Amino acid sequence: MSSDGKLIPTVLDNLYSQGIISSPLLGVYFMPKNVGTSGLLSFGDVRRTVLTSDVRYVPVTTTSPANNGWGVDATIVYGSNMPILSFGSGILDTGSDRISISRDAFQAYMFATRASLRDRRLYLTEPLYNELQPLSILIGGQSYKLSPNAQIRARSSSDSPIILVVQNRGPGPGIDFSLGAPFFQRYYVVFNSESNEVGFASHIHTDSTTN
């Protein structure tokens, strides 16, 4: 937004208005770090060759300030039924290497995983990692599960420390969570600037056992 309150067109908006792309869509696909370092940005279409499910769309949240970007409403659950975030609004952040959740949600996740907090990061022992449960992010009635493997940072060897990708974003009304690269590495995300919707689909690395 400009200083006089006017919206500044994005690259996607300009490409669509100039007829360079036929649809105002941006598709984002990341690979897990130990699988490959590349990904795909698709302007104007969905890269269906990497998808393993249909794309499910939800409207951008109405909660400010999450609605200033690609924000969605979600519930976060650990394991089968342990609430981590009962309901909140957050953002999709391609520039982040973590999943950040509000302070209370972070405390609940740390308690559930029995992780140790050091230098603002959560660490697990090997036995505790073997007990780690899926972390489910429920968006628009659909559950997007992050396996135990998807919840830890890439390790160079079996002797490397086990560090969880979930971190504390502190208090912040209107943005209760942000989903960074660890989420994109497991789910394809589509942004539609015309309908103001965000779409999600599983992709070929959703159930990958390496990160």
Secondary structure, DSSP 8 states (H G I E B T S, - for coil): --TTS-----HHHHHHHTTSSSS-EEEEEE--TTT-S-EEEEESS--GGGBSS--EEEE---STTGGGSSEEEEEEEETTTEEEEEEEEEEE-TT-SSEEE-HHHHHHHHHHHT-EEETTEEEE-HHHHHT---EEEEETTEEEEE-TGGGB---SSTTS-EEBSEEE----TT--EEE-HHHHTTEEEEEETTTTEEEEEEBTTTT-S--
